Amino acid sequence: MTTKEPLYKQVIIPMSNDNKRNFINKSSAHVSNMNRALRNIKSDVMVDFICSNTLGIIVVTNKIVASVDLHSIEQYVKGANCINSNEVKSPRLFQSKSYLKIISLSYLQENTSIPINSNIVKKIIKDNYIFNNITLALKSCIIKVSLKSDIAIVWINI
């Protein structure tokens, strides 16, 4: 993923797919209402837009979000009528621009001709004790080394 702005201007709000769909359908109204809530707490931060992600939604702002702003956004999202607040996790910021590059993985799943996917990589990471305190920021990117190769390189934003 390539962005022009710092990732710290993006708030990740994990939620179920049904909640995500319902929230995104009315995203322009939610942007206006979030901006009103942020103005009420006298914040300089404004929401530019809301987009969908595999984890939930991403709220993109004009400035880096402080904890007070994050709390206000969380209250608004969890209080929205169109979603089930029990299926919404606490919002979080991208914690770093760090990534992990795993090289020399088999491109195909074991004993099949099916390529590996990000769910398999995610499971491998969760099963490994080295990654106990690491949170994945985005879906992993799997690249085949060459057309004739059976080796892959996996990039993971953490």
C-alpha positions in Angstrom: 0.0 0.0 0.0 1.3 3.4 -0.9 0.0 6.6 0.7 1.0 10.2 0.3 0.1 11.1 3.9 1.5 9.7 7.1 -0.3 6.6 8.2 -0.8 8.2 11.6 -3.7 10.2 10.1 -5.7 7.0 9.7 -7.8 5.5 12.5 -8.5 1.8 12.1 -11.8 0.7 13.6 -12.2 -3.1 13.5 -15.8 -4.3 13.1 -17.9 -7.1 11.5 -18.6 -7.1 7.8 -22.3 -6.3 8.4 -21.4 -3.3 10.5 -18.8 -2.2 7.9 -21.3 -2.4 5.1 -24.0 -0.5 7.0 -21.6 2.2 8.1 -20.0 2.7 4.7 -23.4 3.1 3.0 -24.0 6.3 5.0 -20.3 7.4 5.1 -20.9 11.0 4.0 -23.4 11.6 6.8 -21.0 10.0 9.3 -18.1 12.2 8.1 -20.3 15.3 8.8 -21.4 14.0 12.2 -17.9 13.1 13.3 -16.6 16.5 12.3 -19.4 18.1 14.4 -18.4 15.9 17.3 -14.8 16.9 16.9 -15.7 20.6 16.7 -17.7 20.2 19.9 -14.6 19.2 21.8 -12.7 22.1 20.1 -10.4 19.8 18.2 -8.4 20.9 15.1 -8.7 17.4 13.6 -11.3 16.9 10.9 -12.4 13.7 9.2 -11.6 13.8 5.4 -13.3 10.5 4.5 -14.1 7.0 5.6 -13.1 3.9 3.6 -13.4 0.2 4.0 -10.7 -2.3 4.9 -10.5 -6.0 5.5 -10.3 -5.3 9.3 -13.2 -2.8 9.3 -13.3 0.8 8.4 -10.5 3.4 8.2 -11.3 7.0 9.2 -8.8 9.3 7.4 -8.2 12.7 9.1 -6.5 16.0 8.1 -4.1 15.9 11.1 -2.5 13.4 13.5 -5.2 12.2 15.9 -4.7 12.7 19.7 -6.2 10.4 22.3 -9.1 12.8 22.9 -9.9 12.9 19.2 -9.7 9.1 19.1 -12.1 8.8 22.0 -14.6 11.1 20.4 -14.5 9.1 17.1 -14.9 5.9 19.1 -17.9 7.3 20.9 -19.5 8.4 17.7 -19.0 5.1 15.9 -20.2 2.9 18.8 -23.2 5.2 19.2 -24.3 5.0 15.5 -27.8 3.6 15.0 -26.9 1.6 11.9 -24.5 -0.8 13.6 -24.2 -3.3 16.5 -21.8 -1.7 18.9 -20.9 -5.1 20.5 -19.2 -6.0 17.2 -17.0 -2.9 17.1 -13.6 -3.1 18.7 -11.6 -0.1 20.0 -10.2 2.1 17.3 -6.4 2.2 16.9 -3.8 4.1 15.0 -1.2 2.7 12.9 1.5 2.2 15.4 4.5 2.2 13.1 5.5 2.1 9.5 7.4 -1.1 10.2 7.1 -4.1 8.0 8.3 -7.6 8.0 9.7 -9.3 4.9 9.6 -13.1 4.9 11.6 -14.6 2.1 11.9 -18.1 0.6 8.4 -19.4 1.5 6.8 -21.9 -0.7 4.4 -20.2 -3.0 2.0 -23.2 -3.1 0.2 -24.7 -0.2 1.6 -28.0 1.0 0.6 -30.9 -1.2 -1.6 -28.8 -3.5 -1.4 -26.5 -6.5 -3.2 -23.7 -4.7 -1.1 -20.5 -3.9 -0.8 -19.4 -0.3 -3.0 -16.5 0.7 -3.0 -13.8 3.4 -5.2 -15.9 5.7 -2.6 -18.7 5.8 0.2 -16.2 6.5 -1.9 -14.7 9.3 -2.4 -18.1 10.8 1.3 -18.9 10.6 2.1 -15.6 12.4 -0.5 -16.2 15.1 0.9 -19.7 15.8 4.5 -18.5 16.2 5.4 -17.2 19.6 7.9 -14.7 18.2 4.9 -12.6 17.0 3.0 -12.5 20.3 3.1 -8.7 20.7 2.8 -7.7 17.0 -0.5 -6.4 15.5 -1.0 -6.6 11.8 -1.8 -3.2 10.3 -2.9 -4.5 6.9 -3.4 -7.6 4.9 -0.1 -9.3 3.8 1.2 -8.9 0.3 2.4 -12.1 -1.3 4.7 -11.9 -4.3 5.9 -14.8 -6.4 9.7 -14.4 -7.0 9.4 -15.2 -10.8 7.1 -17.0 -13.2 8.9 -20.3 -13.0 9.8 -20.1 -9.3 7.8 -21.8 -6.5 9.2 -19.4 -3.9 7.3 -16.4 -2.5 8.2 -13.2 -0.7 5.6 -12.0 1.9 5.4 -8.4 3.0 3.5 -7.7 6.2 2.8 -4.2 7.7 3.0 -4.4 11.5 
